[in-house]
């Protein structure tokens, strides 16, 4: 009975390790410029009422940038919030800043 429990625990641990490794395989620090699409998404504050979301796609082919495609959309601003800021001397001060959108990307 103890042997079966040990085998089961080892199997679960091995499966979890295999899944963790597989998740990290897709993480990269540089773009494959022989053939890929590099995408960047930013949100810029336009004014107190609106922000602009900018989506840029760089198409890489044979180590050269083949084309850059850019989309801009105006979206409503999230307004402002109070936060604590620190300067280079370590002094803190309450300041009012614009809220930022969080960006989530789903790839299928």
VMD Tcl script that draws the C-alpha trace (Angstrom):
set ca {
  {0.00 0.00 0.00}
  {2.82 2.43 0.86}
  {4.57 1.58 -2.42}
  {1.42 2.51 -4.43}
  {1.19 5.84 -2.61}
  {4.85 6.59 -3.40}
  {4.34 5.75 -7.10}
  {1.22 7.94 -7.26}
  {3.00 10.88 -5.62}
  {5.98 10.50 -7.98}
  {3.65 10.41 -11.00}
  {1.86 13.58 -9.93}
  {5.17 15.36 -9.27}
  {6.54 14.27 -12.66}
  {3.39 15.46 -14.44}
  {3.52 18.85 -12.72}
  {7.18 19.27 -13.63}
  {6.50 18.41 -17.27}
  {3.67 20.97 -17.45}
  {5.80 23.70 -15.90}
  {8.60 23.11 -18.37}
  {6.21 23.15 -21.32}
  {4.76 26.53 -20.28}
  {8.21 28.12 -20.30}
  {9.05 26.86 -23.79}
  {7.04 29.70 -25.36}
  {8.85 32.45 -23.42}
  {11.45 34.28 -25.49}
  {13.72 37.29 -25.06}
  {14.31 38.02 -28.74}
  {12.30 37.93 -31.93}
  {12.98 35.28 -34.58}
  {13.62 37.62 -37.50}
  {13.78 34.87 -40.10}
  {9.97 34.72 -40.12}
  {7.70 36.11 -37.42}
  {5.21 38.80 -36.45}
  {6.20 41.02 -33.51}
  {3.26 42.79 -31.83}
  {3.36 45.73 -29.40}
  {0.35 47.28 -27.65}
  {0.50 50.64 -25.86}
  {-2.05 53.04 -24.41}
  {-1.25 56.77 -24.59}
  {-3.15 59.47 -22.70}
  {-4.71 61.89 -25.20}
  {-6.52 64.23 -22.80}
  {-8.63 64.04 -19.63}
  {-11.47 62.26 -21.46}
  {-9.71 59.97 -23.95}
  {-6.79 57.60 -24.37}
  {-5.40 56.13 -27.60}
  {-4.61 52.44 -27.89}
  {-1.84 51.78 -30.44}
  {-1.29 48.27 -31.81}
  {1.84 47.79 -33.92}
  {2.73 44.65 -35.87}
  {6.21 44.25 -37.34}
  {6.48 41.50 -39.93}
  {9.98 39.95 -40.07}
  {11.12 37.93 -43.09}
  {14.66 36.78 -43.95}
  {16.23 38.91 -41.17}
  {14.62 42.12 -42.47}
  {11.57 44.07 -41.41}
  {9.17 43.43 -44.29}
  {6.32 45.66 -43.14}
  {4.99 47.61 -40.15}
  {1.23 47.73 -39.60}
  {-0.20 50.17 -37.03}
  {-3.74 50.58 -35.72}
  {-4.93 53.47 -33.53}
  {-8.23 53.56 -31.64}
  {-9.60 56.22 -29.32}
  {-10.99 54.83 -26.08}
  {-12.43 56.51 -22.98}
  {-10.00 57.55 -20.26}
  {-10.21 55.81 -16.88}
  {-9.78 59.11 -15.04}
  {-7.30 59.94 -12.31}
  {-6.26 58.47 -8.98}
  {-4.11 59.49 -6.03}
  {-0.85 57.65 -5.42}
  {2.38 58.10 -3.49}
  {5.46 59.05 -5.54}
  {9.11 59.00 -4.48}
  {11.88 61.24 -5.83}
  {15.58 60.39 -6.21}
  {16.29 61.61 -2.65}
  {13.76 59.16 -1.20}
  {11.18 61.84 -0.31}
  {7.57 60.77 -0.83}
  {4.61 62.88 -1.82}
  {0.97 62.23 -2.69}
  {0.32 63.03 -6.36}
  {-2.60 62.73 -8.74}
  {-1.93 60.55 -11.84}
  {-3.97 59.20 -14.72}
  {-5.12 55.58 -14.40}
  {-3.67 53.11 -16.90}
  {-5.43 50.29 -18.70}
  {-4.19 46.74 -18.11}
  {-3.40 44.85 -21.31}
  {-4.24 41.16 -21.72}
  {-3.47 39.34 -24.96}
  {-5.04 36.04 -26.00}
  {-3.39 34.11 -28.82}
  {-5.20 31.22 -30.46}
}
mol new
graphics top color blue
foreach p $ca { graphics top sphere $p radius 0.5 }
foreach p [lrange $ca 0 end-1] q [lrange $ca 1 end] { graphics top cylinder $p $q radius 0.2 }
display resetview
